[in-house]
């Protein structure tokens, strides 16, 4: 009889190490690319600051900045 179901899951997963979908060597490049796209889109949104441009420039810029910042931090070796 096992101690806990969580311990069973832990022991079963020991033979299957985690493989990330984006490798460590590509994180810095992806982070830099996303941050560059975010800078470009936020600049375009700043030049054409209307409500109709919010879904076209504002939302993609904020998503690119958010994901790009996390990838850049992880690519530099600081894990969040």
ABEGO torsion letter per residue (X at the ends): XBABAAAAAAAAAAABBBBBABBAAAAAAAAAAAAAAAAAAAAAAAABBBAAAAAAAAAAAAAAAAAAAAAAAAAAGBBX
